[in-house]
Amino acid sequence: MDKLVKALRLGVVISTCCIMAVVLAAAWKAKPARADIYLYIDSQGVLHFTNTPTSSDYKIYIREKPTRAAKVTPLRSFDQLIREAAVKHGISASLIRALIKVESEFNPRAVSKKGALGLMQLMPENLAALEVEDPFNPRQNIMGGTRYLKELIERYQGQVPLALAAYNAGPSMVDRHQGIPPIKETELFVEKVMKYFYLFKRKNS
């Protein structure tokens, strides 16, 4: 009887160890690779993002965790519209997604305290020029917002951070300061959009 009990106990231990080994192996296999993001702002106020810093000037900006993957995934219902706008205006789809993420968190009915409307937070006074009749219509909003973003990128000769600063604070502010205006809201806005642009671009590469 004692031998039988010992054998049963040994079987339970072996089975438990096997199960734990399988679970741990599966968890290790499923664990996504982490990629911390570093930020460096040069003397011209230009933001540089990378996951492979080349000098001590880069500081940790976001320490990526596996649980954050779902938080930065855009609503798939807008993917086709974003791709269409990207192709039409020659802008990275990842940049459009990043802008929408920061502006409205993919809420087509979003309205800011300043009166900005929809997914890409278009100001009412810009709707006519962007040919947007209904700012809460996802297609019109994305197409109009992407068109405006393209105009700003061209205005600032491809310097995306400056275009984003103008999108947030207005071109006149960027022109006046000849760079990103020293406005905390605008500085944070540019940093956030560039952060998500990097994440979306890496995710889709």
C-alpha positions in Angstrom: 0.0 0.0 0.0 2.8 2.4 0.9 4.5 1.7 -2.5 1.2 2.4 -4.3 0.7 5.8 -2.4 4.3 6.8 -3.2 3.9 5.9 -6.8 0.6 8.0 -7.0 2.3 10.9 -5.4 5.3 10.7 -7.7 2.9 10.6 -10.7 1.1 13.7 -9.5 4.4 15.6 -9.1 5.6 14.6 -12.6 2.3 15.5 -14.2 2.3 18.9 -12.4 5.8 19.6 -13.5 5.0 18.7 -17.1 1.9 20.9 -17.1 3.9 23.8 -15.7 6.6 23.3 -18.3 4.1 23.4 -21.1 2.4 26.5 -19.7 5.7 28.3 -19.2 6.9 27.4 -22.7 3.7 28.7 -24.2 3.9 31.9 -22.2 7.5 32.4 -23.3 6.6 31.8 -26.9 3.6 34.2 -26.8 5.5 36.9 -25.1 6.0 39.8 -27.6 9.4 41.4 -27.9 9.7 44.7 -26.1 11.1 47.8 -27.8 11.7 50.8 -25.6 11.5 54.1 -27.4 14.0 56.9 -26.8 13.6 60.6 -27.5 16.2 63.3 -28.3 15.4 67.0 -29.0 18.3 68.7 -30.9 19.3 72.4 -30.7 16.8 73.2 -33.5 13.9 71.8 -31.5 13.6 68.8 -33.9 12.4 65.6 -32.2 14.2 62.3 -32.9 12.7 59.0 -31.9 14.5 55.6 -32.0 14.6 52.2 -30.3 18.4 52.0 -30.7 19.9 55.1 -29.2 23.4 56.0 -30.5 24.3 58.5 -27.7 23.6 59.5 -24.1 21.6 62.4 -25.5 18.6 60.1 -26.0 16.4 59.7 -23.0 13.8 57.0 -22.4 10.4 58.2 -23.6 8.2 55.2 -23.3 9.0 51.8 -21.9 6.9 49.4 -23.9 5.0 46.7 -22.2 3.2 43.7 -23.8 -0.2 44.9 -22.4 0.1 48.2 -24.4 -0.3 46.5 -27.7 -4.1 46.5 -27.6 -4.1 50.1 -26.5 -2.4 51.4 -29.6 -4.4 49.3 -32.1 -6.7 51.5 -34.2 -10.4 50.6 -34.7 -10.4 48.3 -37.8 -13.6 49.9 -39.0 -11.6 53.0 -40.1 -8.6 51.1 -41.6 -9.9 51.2 -45.2 -10.7 54.9 -45.0 -7.2 55.6 -43.6 -5.6 53.6 -46.4 -7.6 55.4 -49.0 -6.7 58.8 -47.6 -3.0 57.8 -47.4 -2.9 56.8 -51.0 -4.8 59.8 -52.3 -2.7 62.3 -50.5 0.7 60.5 -50.4 1.0 60.4 -46.6 1.9 57.4 -44.4 -1.2 55.6 -43.1 0.6 55.1 -39.8 0.9 58.9 -39.4 -2.8 59.4 -40.1 -3.6 56.7 -37.5 -1.3 58.3 -35.0 -2.9 61.7 -35.4 -6.4 60.3 -35.0 -5.3 58.3 -32.0 -4.1 61.4 -30.2 -6.8 63.8 -31.5 -9.9 61.8 -30.8 -9.0 58.2 -29.7 -10.9 57.0 -32.8 -14.2 58.6 -31.6 -16.0 60.0 -34.7 -18.3 62.1 -32.5 -15.5 63.8 -30.5 -15.8 67.5 -29.8 -13.1 69.4 -28.0 -13.4 72.3 -25.6 -12.2 74.6 -28.4 -14.8 73.2 -30.8 -12.7 70.9 -32.9 -14.8 68.2 -34.5 -14.6 64.5 -35.3 -11.9 61.9 -35.8 -9.2 64.4 -36.8 -10.6 67.3 -34.8 -11.2 69.7 -37.6 -12.0 73.3 -36.7 -15.3 74.7 -38.0 -13.7 77.6 -39.8 -11.6 75.1 -41.9 -14.5 72.8 -43.0 -15.4 74.7 -46.2 -11.8 75.0 -47.4 -11.4 71.2 -46.8 -14.6 70.4 -48.6 -16.1 68.8 -45.5 -19.9 69.2 -45.1 -20.3 66.8 -42.2 -17.3 66.7 -39.8 -18.9 63.7 -38.0 -18.8 61.6 -41.2 -15.7 59.5 -40.9 -14.9 59.5 -44.6 -15.2 63.3 -45.0 -13.4 64.0 -41.7 -10.4 61.7 -42.5 -10.1 62.9 -46.1 -10.4 66.5 -45.0 -8.0 66.1 -42.1 -5.4 64.3 -44.2 -5.6 66.9 -47.0 -4.9 69.6 -44.4 -2.0 67.6 -42.9 -0.5 67.2 -46.4 -0.7 70.9 -47.0 1.1 71.6 -43.7 3.8 69.0 -44.5 4.4 70.6 -47.9 4.5 74.1 -46.3 7.2 73.0 -43.9 9.2 71.1 -46.5 8.5 67.6 -45.2 9.3 68.4 -41.5 6.6 66.3 -39.9 7.0 67.7 -36.3 6.6 71.2 -37.6 3.5 70.2 -39.6 2.0 68.6 -36.5 2.8 71.7 -34.4 0.9 73.8 -37.0 -1.9 71.3 -37.0 -2.3 71.8 -33.2 -1.4 75.5 -32.7 -1.8 77.0 -36.2 0.7 77.8 -38.9 1.0 81.4 -37.7 2.4 80.2 -34.3 5.0 78.0 -36.0 6.0 80.7 -38.4 6.3 83.3 -35.6 8.6 81.0 -33.5 10.3 79.5 -36.6 9.8 76.1 -35.0 7.6 74.2 -32.5 6.0 76.9 -30.3 6.9 76.8 -26.6 3.4 75.8 -25.7 3.2 72.8 -23.4 0.1 71.5 -25.1 1.6 71.7 -28.5 4.9 70.1 -27.5 3.1 67.2 -25.8 0.8 66.8 -28.9 3.8 66.5 -31.2 5.6 64.1 -29.0 2.5 61.9 -28.6 1.7 61.8 -32.3 5.3 61.0 -33.2 5.3 58.2 -30.5 2.3 56.5 -31.9 3.5 57.1 -35.5 6.6 55.1 -34.6 4.6 52.4 -32.9 2.1 51.9 -35.7 4.8 52.0 -38.3 6.8 49.3 -36.5 3.7 47.2 -35.9 2.8 47.3 -39.6 6.3 46.8 -40.9 
